[in-house]
Amino acid sequence: MVSRRLIRTRKGYAEPGPPESCPAGHPLRGPRRVLVGTQQCARCADLGVGSHRSYTCQTCWRTIYDPAPTPECSFVAFDGRPVPTDDQ
């Protein structure tokens, strides 16, 4: 899993990049290999975290979330509608 803590740089702060590879082993670093996004979570918002960073492999379309979702997580759209996950 990737850590979401910010790294201080000479120009300010930066977020760590994606994991080295997806669960299927495809490399995620480099041009056009990963789609980076965010997934809102009602539970994490209540805890002050707010969202999960998503990394979607452009080869197999598997998505990795950071932090990893727990059974208590509830993905929601920006307008508050529930969003189905892969296991729903």
Secondary structure by P-SEA (a helix, b strand, c coil): ccccbbbbccccccccccccccccccccccccccccbbbbbaaaaaacccbbbbbbbcccbbbbbcccccccbbbbcccccccccccc
